[in-house]
């Protein structure tokens, strides 16, 4: 399911306490990974993502995989690192 990122961001800004769905959270994480955002993102986006990650093991695992890949990339390791 493809979700327009701008719709998710508008929702996060308009309703900062509303939880994200799994698809919305993964769409944001994919965007962050694909665009390799420079360590800074709007606080409202991260707050919404962290709230979702706190309650969703599926997305939390995806987040940790993304984070490990990002850290490996910063360290100059191959992108497909899974450990």
Buried (B, 14 or more C-beta within 10 A) or exposed (E): EEBEBEEBBEBBEEEEEEEBBEEBBBBBBEBBBEEEEEEEBEEBBBEBBEBBBEEBEEBBEBBEBBEBBBEBBEEEEEEEBEE
